[in-house]
Structure formats: C-alpha cells, structure tokens
Amino acid sequence: MKKLLYQLSFYFSRLFYITAGVIVGLFVLAFFFPQLEIIGKLALLCLALMVLLDFIIIYAKRTPVSVQRRCGDRFSNGDDNKVTLEVTNKLPYGVALVLIDELPFQFQKRNWQVAVSIPAGSTKLVQYNVKPTERGVYQFGITNVLQRGVLGMVIRHIKSGTEKEVTTYPSFIQMRRYQLLAATNQLMETGSRRLRKIGNSLEFEQIREYVLGDDYRTINWKATARKNAIMVNSFMDERSQQVICLIDKGRTMKMPFEGMSLLNYAINASLVLSNIVLSKQDKAGILAFGKKVDQYIAPDKKATQLGLILEGLYRQETDFADSDFDSLYAAVRYRIKQRSLLILFTNFESTYGLERQLPYLQKLASHHPLLVVFFENTELADVLHKKAASLEEIYTQTIAAKFAFEKRQMVKELQKHGIMAMLTPPQKLTANTLNRYLELKARQVV
C-alpha cells in the first residue's frame, strides 16, 4: 500500500481549485436561484470526469520522464560550477514540467526550481551554476519533477535521479586560468613581469678532493678521515628558490566577503601562487597556523607537490581562535633552514593588533624575505563613497575614514621596520599576490 501511495503522489493544480471554487459558488447561488443547481451539478460532474481522465492519462506510464544530474566530482571554491540536468520525455506527447533539484544545504536555496517544456520523445538539457563558499563535502539529493496533466487538473510528483556527493576544493579554476595566462605570456597584460633570475644561494653537488684555491670552509672532515685525503664539498648555484605561503587561521581571518571568509581567499591565492611558483621551477611550500602550527608541507618542486598542496589546503580546519605568532616563528626557524620568500596571509583590523605581532614579524624578516599580505575592509570603502545625507552618516563616514587610514598606516609601519607589506581587497588577492611575487623575482629578492 505504501509503495502504491508513493507511486501515486500527486497534487491538484491551481486550475482545479479555481474551477472547484466556481462550482461551490454556483451551489451557494442556487439557494437564491434554484435554476443554477442543475448547472452546478453538471459542472461538478464535468470536473470529476476531467480529473479522472487527467489522472488516468498522467499515470498511464510508470516512468514518463527521467532526470540525470551531471556535474564534476569536485567543485572549485569561490567559483561558478556548472550543473546539468538531462531531462528525457518518454511520452508520445509534449509535457510541461517543473524541476526542483535538491541542492546541498550549504547553498541555503530552498526554492530553486525551473519550468521546462519538452516535446514528445526528446531530451532537453537544463544548466545552472552553483557557487560554493566553503570547502568540504556537498550532498545533492534527488530531483523532484512536477508533471502537469494534459487537462491541467492534476500534477504528478515524480522523484528521479540519484543522490551525489561533490567535494569542494580550493579554487582550481583560478589556478588553471592563471596557469594558462602564464603559459601564453599574457601575465604582462595584468601588470606582471616575467624575468628569470639565478639564485645566489648554493646547492650541494658532490664531494671531491681538495685542490689549491678551494675554500677551506667547505672541507668535509668526515670524508677526509675516511679517504685519508682532504675532501671538500662542491656546490653549484641553485636555480630553484623556495617560496612558502604562511596562512593565518586565526580569528581575524573569519571575516566574510561576498559569502566567503578571508581564510578561504588566502587558501585559494596560496594554491594559485604555488602552481605558478612550480611552473617557474621554484620550490613551493605551505605552512598553516592558528593556536599552533598544524600543517607544514616542505617546499619542493617534485611532480606530486601541487597535489600535496591541494590536499593539504583542502583539509584546513580551524576554530578561529587567536593566532600564536610565537609558535609560527619557532616553526619557521626550526623547519626552514634555507633562505626563502615567506608570504604571510593574515589580517590586522587595528594598529594595536599589528603592534602585538610586530616583534615576531621583525624576527621572521631578519632571517627570510617576508611579505605580509592583509586585507582592505571593502565595507568601509562602500561607506566612504556613499553620499552622507544626515549628521549620523557623517559621523559614520568619519569613523570609517579613520579605520581606512589606519590600514594604510600599517603598511608604512611594516615598511619602516624593513618588512614588505601589501594591502589588497579580497577579490583582488590572487592577482595582486601573483604580481607581487613576479615583481620580487624581477628585483632579485627571491
């Protein structure tokens, strides 16, 4: 019985209720005009016959339509991802359908639906885009189909398709786009410059016998003892430089912009930057920290490095507690021995917050080139560009101007202490960070 009721899931249409309301009105008027009673009875009989006929036609075939959802197994975070519904009409006549796809709860869309008409025996593709703003697993449900009867009285409810899990990763769409720009030499159109620079650090090559003129500081005493001859370490100029993204997962990175947290913007930018770094034969690495350093991918340029970085960034979780920059400094000193470009993604909303962390940033900058990237508050920019219409709005704009001025002063304060700094809107983070990396290479900072 339950299976039968499941198969006979239907609704009456608006046309049915309007017609039924008119018939009820006729019976009410029949109390005053008895001649209307026969008209009401005939109308009621016609309505019953139409409903019965519509019901028989609409349930004549067990599966009149089918829907298959097509989308990738991975979504790109912060980008539009295409989803396609393939709707097939198996009936010998055209049908009018309403499709209601069960979207993952993260999208918070409870009223998504689309109306579509499909000719007899044909298939139609319905495409739409979804834009995830969080990393993780997204669960699609089934697709609900509402099929209107030929006479328009009954609407059949059909459940079609299957559930599907889609994993949302950091923005690989941006990664591919910037990789294509780099490959086609179009980065210069965005203000980027591509200059190759040979590093001035040294990479171990081999152990060989000492010859006159060799630096005595390169003597390998262990090898000398084994060979009973003076042996030295031979080095060559290292062409591959290390670029490490330091990602702050603290409270200040929770602030949202267009539905996505600053942390996710930083993660997306780190993925794109790592890909470009690897394409230039440099070594890319990741270090993420909050209350402690809980993720470190050592810089390398092996073929699997980008995959390791992608998986590492995908798994980043945080409770947005206060970040411990002391732990960050200790981890950098312990794990990163070679001179490297450190790009720190963080955020400061006040000069007090910067002053607290400034000693640790100075220590980092004393050992490695350090670029501190933090974010403009775009909401303040909107307030500043809005024309004030009242005294209260003037006060609001004055306070907003004060905070915006403090942000610019933070850049100067960092630069005054020998620390490179970049203030950027969240939506321009990836492009600005990539341009700054290429600029630093051109200046032979890396």
N, C-alpha and C positions, 0 to 999 in steps of 0.2 A: 504493500500500500504506500509506504514512504517513497519507494522508488517511483511509483506511478505519479504521486503528487509532485515529486521532484521533476519528472519529465513534463508535467502539465502546469509548470509555473507560468502564470500569465497575469496580465493586468487589463482592466478596461481603459479604453482611451478617453481623452477629453471629449471627443465627439459623442461617445456613448453617454457620458454624464450630461452633456448638454441636451441630447435627444431625450434622455430619461426625464430631465427636468421639465422639458416642454410637455411631455406626456402627463407628468404629475400636475402641471398647471392646467391642462385640459380637464382632468378629473376634478380638480378644485372648482373650475368654472362650471362644470356640469351640474353642481348643486344649484346654480342660478340659471343655467341654460341647459336643460336636460338633453337637448338635441346634440350637444357636444360629447355626450357619453359614448355614443357609438363610434364617433371619430377617435376618441381616446382609446377605445378597445382595439380598433383596427390598427392604430399607431403602435400600441403595445405589442400586438401580435406581429406586426412587421418588424419591430425592434428585436423581438425574441428570435424570429426567423433569421434576421441578418446576423445576430450574434452567433446563432447555431451554425449558420453557413460559414461565417468567418472562422469560427473555431475549427470546423471540420477541414477547411482549406489550409489553415495555418499549421495544423498538426498532421497533415496528410503524409509528410515525410519526417522521418526520425531526426535526421540532421540536415536541415535545409541550408544552413550556412556553416562555414568553418573559418576560424581565425588562427593564424600563426604569427607569433611575435618574433621579429628578427632584430637583434642588437648584438653588439660585441660582448665578449666575456669580461671586458674591462671598460670602465668609464674613465674619462680624464677629468680630474677635479678642477672646477672653476671654468670649464669649457662647455659649449653646447655639444651634446652627444645625440646622434640620430637614432631613433627607434622607428621601426617599420612594422605595420600591421598588414599582413597579407590576408585579405578577406575574399573568400570564394563563395559564390552563389550557385548552389546545386539545383535550383528550381528552374522549371521551364518558363518562368515569367520573372520580370524585374521586381526587386524588393527595395523598400526603404528601411534602412537600419539606423540605429543609434548605437555607437560603440562606446563602452565605458571600460577603460583599461584600469586595472588595479595597480596604481603606482606605489612605489616604496614610501613608507611613512615619512622619510626624511624630506621629501619634496613638499609635504603638507598641502597636497592638492586633493580635495575630496570631491570636487565637482567636475573633474576632467571628463569630457565627452565630445564626440564628434558625430554629426549626421552625414550619412553617405547613401547614395542610390547606386545600385549595381544591376546592370542588365542581366537577362537570363543566361545562365551557364557561363558566366565570366568571372574574372578575378580583378580585384582593384587593390592598389597599394595605398595605404594611408600612412603618411610620415609625420612625425613630430619630434621636437627636440626637448631634452631634459638637461638641466644644468646643476649637477651636484656641487655642494659647497663643503662637504666633509668627506674625509677618507673613510673607507670601511666597506662593509657588505650591504648591498641594496637588494631587497627582496621584492620582485614583481609577483603579483598574484595572477589570477586568470583574467580573461577578457569577457566582460558581460555584453551580450548582444540583445538589443530590443528590436524585435521584428514586428512591424505593423502589418495587420491583416489586409487583405485585398479590399475589403469593405470599410476598413478603418475603425472597426469597433473593438477589436481585441489586439493586444500587444503581447507577443510571446517573449518570454525571458529565456535566453539560451546562454549557457556557460560553456565557453570554448577556450582553447589554448591551454597552456600549462604554466605552472609557476617557474620562475627563473631567478637565480642569484647572480648578481653582477658585482664585481669588485671594483671599487673606485680607487684609482692610484693617483699619485701626484701628476701634474699636468704633462702627460707625454705628447699631447697635441702641440703645446707650445714648444716642447723640446724638438719635435720634428720640424716645426716651422722655422725655428731659428737655425737648426742644422742645415735646412735647405738654403736659407739665406747665406749662411757661411759657405756652403759648397758652391753656390752660384755667384759668390763675390758681391752680394747685394747688401752686406752689412754696412758698407760705406755710405749707402743711401740713408741709413738711420743715424749717421754721425759716427759710426765706428771706423777704426783704422786697423788694418791688418799688417803688422810689421813683425818679422821674425827676429828674435834676439837670442844669442847664445849665452847661456848662463855662465857666471864666473865662479860657481862652486865646482867642486871636484867629485868625481865618482871613481870608486876603486876599479882598476883594470886587471892588474896581475902583480905577483911577487917576482922580482928579478934580482940579479946580482948587482951589487953597488958598482957604479962607475964614477970616475972623477967628475965632480961638478954636481952630483946629486945632493939634494937637501938632506942633511944628517937627521932632520926631524922625522923623515919618512922611513928610518931604519926599523925593520921588523925584527925585534930581538929574539922572539921565539923561533922564527925561521932561521935566523943567524946561528942559533945554538944547534938546531937540527942539522944544518948543512955544513957547519964549521967554516962558513964564509959569510961575509957581510951581505945581507939581503935587505932590499928596500921594497916598500910598497909603491907601485906605479899607479898613477892616477891620470884620468883624462877629463877634459872639460865636460861637464854634464849639461846636456841639452834639455833634459826634461826637468822642469821646475815643479815644485809642489804648490798646489792651491787647495786650501782646506776651508770649507764652509762651517762656521761655528753658528749653531742655531739655538737661540734662546727660547726655551719652552716655558718661561715664567709667566706671571700674572699679567705683565704689561703686553704680552702678545695675544691676549684673549680678545682684544678689541675687534669688533666686526667691521667690515667694509663690504658693502653690497652682498651681505649674507655670508661672507667667508672671513674667518679670523685672520689676523696678521700672521699667525704661525703658519697657516696653510699657504699664504702668499710667499712666505720665506721658504717653505719647503718646495713649492713649485719653482721658484727662482733658483734654488740650490740644484735642482735636477737639471734645469736648462743650462746653467753655468757649468756644471760638472761635465755635461755632454760636450760643450764647446771646448772646455779645457782638454778633455781626452782627444778631441779631434785635432787639436794643435800639438799632440804628442807630449803634453804636460801630464802630471800626475794629479788626480782629483781625489779628495777625501772628504769625509763628513764627521763632525763632532757635534752631538746634541746634548744639551744640559738643562737642568732645572734646579732642583734642590741638590742634585749631584749629576755627574757625567754618566749617562746611562746608555750612550750609543757612540761608538767610535769605529769608523771604517778607515783603516790606514790608507794614505794616499798611494795610488798605484796607477798604472796605465795598461794593465792586462786586459784581455778581451772581455773578461767577465766582470770588470769593475763597474760598468754602468748598471748592469743587472743587480749587483750587490747594493749599489747606492739606491736604486729604485726600491728594492725590497726594504732596505733599512729606513728610508724615508716614509714608506707606506706604514710601517709598524710603529711610528712615533705616537706615543700616548703621553698625556700629561694631565695633572690636576691643577695646572696654572697656579702653583704656589710661587713664593718669592724665589728668584734665581740666586744661586750661590756662585758669585764670580771668583771667589777664592778657590773653590773646587775646580773651576774652569782653568784658572792659571796653573794650579798644581798639575792638572791633567796634561795641559799643553807642554809644560816643562818636562814632564816625565815621559810623554809618548812621542813628542815631535822634536827630534834632535836636529834635523836638517833645517836650514833657513827656508821658510815657507811664507807664501802670501796667505794671511788669515783674513777672511771676510766674515765679520760678525754681524748677524742679523738680530737686532734687538730693538727696543723702543724705550724712549725716555719721554715722559709727559711733564716733567718739571726739572728745573736745574738742581733741585735737591736730590732727585733720583740719579742724575748724572754724577753729582759730587760724591755720592756714596760709592759708585763703581769706578770712578776715575783713577784711583791708585792702582787697581788691578789692570785697567786698560793701559796705563803707563808701563807697568811691568811687562805686559804682553808685547807692547810696541818696542820695548828695549831689546827684545830677542828676535822678533819677526816683524816684517812689514804688516801693519794692521789697518784694515779698512772697516770702519764702523758704519753700518747701514741702519738708519732708523727712519721712522715714517712721519710724514706730514699728517695732521689731522684735517682731512678734507671737509669735515663738517664745519670746522672753523672758517675755512675758505668760503663755503657757501654763505655763512652768516655775514662775512665781511663784504661780499659782493652784493648783498641784498640791501636795498634802499631802506633806511630807517624811517619809520612813519610815526614813531612815538618816543617819548623820553625813555621808556623801558628798553626799547630796541636799541637806542643809542648807548645805554649802559651795557647791554649785551654785546654790542659790536666793540665797545672799548675793551671789555674783558677778553673777547676773542682775539682782538689785535694784540693784547698783552701776551697771551699764550703763543700766538704765532711768532711774535718777536722773540720769545724765549727759545723756541725751537731753532730759529736762525742763529741765536747767540750760542746755542750748544755746539753747533758746527764750528764756530770760531773758537770756542773754548777748547774743543778737542784738537783743532789745528794748532792752537797756541802751545799745546803740550806735545807736539810732534806726532799726532795721531791723525791719519787720514779719515775723513768723515763724509758721508753723503746723506742728504735729506731728500726723500722721494715720496711721491704719492703711491699708495699701494698698487694702483692699476698700472703704474709705470715701473714697478720694481724690477721686473725681469729685464726689460730693455736697458734701463739705466745701469743696473749692476753689470750686465754684459759689456756695455760700452765702457764702463769704468775699468773693468778687467783688461780690455784691449788697450785702453789708454795707458794703464800701468805697465803693460808689456812693452808698449812703444817707448815709454820713458825708462825702460830697463830697470823698473823697480822689482819685477819678478825675476 
